[in-house]
Amino acid sequence: MKTIAVLPVKSFKAAKTRLAQDLGLPQPELAAQMAEGVLRALCASKADGVLVVTRERTMMDLADELGAEIVEEDDVRGHSAAATLGIRRALELGAERVLLAAGDCPLLTTHEIDALFDRHTGEGVVILADRHGTGTNGLLLTPPDAIAPSFGMGSRERHAELSHHRGMSWTVEDVPAFAYDVDTADDLAAADAQR
């Protein structure tokens, strides 16, 4: 099954504003480190290709170095819109499933990505919930257009409802590597405690 991973990455200068407020200083370096780690894990995985949807020049350079394809946004429209751009390109490349990954999950490893691929080989939607159980840090979609991504507050439930309305089978997985995203100082401490 041809699998393509999609990594939307927003501008590092605009990233992690809540974390910057918590810590009292901008966090573009931390955002860049996390996104780089996720990209390296995806590129080393069993995925047949990796797409990086971004306008961030640093990530474009890294994607080029690692052999990932760049899907350049014409404007910054948010995570869901960027993920949708990635899905469109993945379909053009003949993808039969896509993994939409968040760039702020510092615990994500190639092993966890490959294990996810191995566990789910049939049609459907896998919702990778955040540690609070309300958000979504990843979606495994088979086929790639099974549902339209709708990230943000309450997205775990929203993705389940979208799957139900489309008649797609769906499941929610609580995978620590995906669950621990970093948006606040509390999130950072919780992720560090898992290392």
PLY file of the C-alpha trace (Angstrom):
ply
format ascii 1.0
element vertex 195
property float x
property float y
property float z
element edge 194
property int vertex1
property int vertex2
end_header
0.00 0.00 0.00
1.60 3.26 -1.11
1.87 5.46 1.98
2.87 9.11 2.04
3.49 11.11 5.20
2.50 14.77 5.30
4.12 17.24 7.68
2.64 20.75 7.79
5.07 23.26 9.32
4.24 26.90 9.97
6.74 29.72 10.28
9.03 29.19 13.26
8.79 32.89 14.14
5.02 32.53 14.46
5.14 29.13 16.16
4.67 28.33 19.82
3.17 31.65 20.89
1.53 30.12 23.97
4.82 28.52 24.97
6.62 31.82 24.42
4.12 33.55 26.71
4.58 30.87 29.38
8.37 31.04 29.25
8.65 34.77 28.62
10.70 34.54 25.43
10.23 33.47 21.80
10.69 29.79 21.00
11.55 29.51 17.28
14.59 27.31 17.99
12.51 24.80 19.96
9.86 24.75 17.22
12.59 24.14 14.64
14.18 21.33 16.67
10.87 19.53 17.14
9.89 19.83 13.48
13.33 18.58 12.41
13.04 15.57 14.71
9.62 14.66 13.34
10.78 15.08 9.75
13.83 12.87 10.32
11.63 10.17 11.90
9.19 10.29 8.99
11.95 10.15 6.36
13.49 7.10 8.03
10.14 5.30 8.27
8.45 2.83 5.92
6.55 5.67 4.26
7.01 5.69 0.49
7.40 9.45 0.52
7.28 12.48 2.77
5.72 15.84 1.91
6.55 18.97 3.88
3.91 21.67 3.52
5.51 24.96 4.51
6.76 28.43 3.68
9.55 28.11 6.26
12.87 28.28 4.38
14.80 26.32 7.03
12.40 23.38 6.69
12.55 23.57 2.91
16.32 23.24 3.03
16.13 20.31 5.46
13.41 18.59 3.43
15.57 18.90 0.33
18.56 17.47 2.20
16.54 14.48 3.48
14.80 13.72 0.19
11.33 14.91 1.18
9.20 16.81 -1.31
8.27 20.41 -0.55
4.71 21.61 -1.04
5.04 25.36 -0.75
2.02 27.21 0.63
1.07 30.34 -1.29
-0.27 31.77 1.96
-0.38 30.73 5.62
-3.88 29.37 6.18
-3.51 27.08 9.18
-2.79 23.44 9.97
-5.92 21.90 8.41
-5.53 23.82 5.15
-1.84 22.87 4.94
-2.71 19.22 5.60
-5.32 19.36 2.83
-2.68 20.68 0.40
-0.48 17.74 1.36
-3.32 15.26 0.83
-3.99 16.67 -2.65
-0.34 16.25 -3.62
-0.22 12.76 -2.10
-3.21 11.73 -4.22
-1.46 13.10 -7.32
1.49 10.87 -6.43
-0.76 7.81 -6.20
-0.92 7.49 -2.42
-3.34 4.89 -1.07
-3.02 6.21 2.48
-1.54 9.24 4.19
-0.21 9.96 7.63
-0.76 13.54 8.73
1.77 14.27 11.47
2.18 17.22 13.80
5.60 18.85 13.88
5.60 19.48 17.63
5.74 15.91 18.96
9.31 15.56 20.29
8.88 11.91 21.35
7.96 10.67 17.87
10.25 7.95 16.54
10.55 5.97 13.34
9.75 2.80 15.30
6.40 4.24 16.47
5.53 5.39 12.95
6.32 2.00 11.43
4.39 0.20 14.18
1.38 2.38 13.40
1.61 1.48 9.71
1.87 -2.22 10.59
-1.14 -2.14 12.93
-3.46 -0.51 10.41
-3.52 -2.00 6.94
-7.19 -1.68 6.02
-9.46 1.16 5.02
-10.45 3.65 7.68
-9.43 6.57 9.87
-6.99 6.34 12.77
-7.18 9.35 15.07
-4.01 9.88 17.08
-5.23 11.75 20.12
-3.33 14.24 22.24
-2.62 13.46 25.88
-5.73 15.34 26.99
-7.95 13.16 24.79
-9.59 16.13 23.08
-7.16 17.12 20.31
-5.57 15.31 17.37
-1.83 15.12 16.75
-2.02 12.82 13.76
-4.37 11.14 11.33
-3.80 7.96 9.34
-6.24 8.08 6.44
-6.96 5.16 4.12
-7.80 6.32 1.49
-6.10 9.71 1.79
-9.36 11.60 1.25
-11.34 9.49 3.74
-12.18 12.69 5.64
-11.18 16.32 5.48
-8.73 17.17 8.29
-10.14 19.52 10.91
-7.45 20.17 13.51
-7.74 22.48 16.49
-9.73 22.52 19.72
-12.05 19.51 20.03
-10.65 17.88 16.90
-10.62 14.31 18.24
-14.41 14.28 18.48
-14.77 16.25 15.25
-12.66 13.73 13.32
-14.73 10.88 14.75
-17.94 12.62 13.66
-16.56 13.29 10.19
-15.61 9.62 9.86
-19.07 8.52 10.98
-20.80 10.84 8.51
-18.59 9.58 5.66
-19.37 5.97 6.61
-15.71 5.29 7.37
-14.57 2.93 10.11
-12.51 4.81 12.68
-10.51 4.27 15.82
-8.78 6.47 18.36
-5.28 5.55 19.46
-3.44 6.92 22.46
0.19 6.55 21.38
2.54 8.45 23.73
4.88 9.34 20.86
2.00 11.18 19.17
0.14 12.23 22.32
2.79 14.56 23.75
2.73 17.69 21.63
4.24 20.88 23.02
2.17 24.06 23.07
2.67 25.22 26.68
5.28 25.03 29.44
3.20 22.25 31.05
3.29 20.30 27.79
7.06 20.70 27.61
7.47 19.42 31.17
5.13 16.49 30.50
7.05 15.50 27.34
10.38 15.79 29.16
9.04 13.53 31.92
8.34 10.80 29.32
11.93 10.68 28.05
0 1
1 2
2 3
3 4
4 5
5 6
6 7
7 8
8 9
9 10
10 11
11 12
12 13
13 14
14 15
15 16
16 17
17 18
18 19
19 20
20 21
21 22
22 23
23 24
24 25
25 26
26 27
27 28
28 29
29 30
30 31
31 32
32 33
33 34
34 35
35 36
36 37
37 38
38 39
39 40
40 41
41 42
42 43
43 44
44 45
45 46
46 47
47 48
48 49
49 50
50 51
51 52
52 53
53 54
54 55
55 56
56 57
57 58
58 59
59 60
60 61
61 62
62 63
63 64
64 65
65 66
66 67
67 68
68 69
69 70
70 71
71 72
72 73
73 74
74 75
75 76
76 77
77 78
78 79
79 80
80 81
81 82
82 83
83 84
84 85
85 86
86 87
87 88
88 89
89 90
90 91
91 92
92 93
93 94
94 95
95 96
96 97
97 98
98 99
99 100
100 101
101 102
102 103
103 104
104 105
105 106
106 107
107 108
108 109
109 110
110 111
111 112
112 113
113 114
114 115
115 116
116 117
117 118
118 119
119 120
120 121
121 122
122 123
123 124
124 125
125 126
126 127
127 128
128 129
129 130
130 131
131 132
132 133
133 134
134 135
135 136
136 137
137 138
138 139
139 140
140 141
141 142
142 143
143 144
144 145
145 146
146 147
147 148
148 149
149 150
150 151
151 152
152 153
153 154
154 155
155 156
156 157
157 158
158 159
159 160
160 161
161 162
162 163
163 164
164 165
165 166
166 167
167 168
168 169
169 170
170 171
171 172
172 173
173 174
174 175
175 176
176 177
177 178
178 179
179 180
180 181
181 182
182 183
183 184
184 185
185 186
186 187
187 188
188 189
189 190
190 191
191 192
192 193
193 194
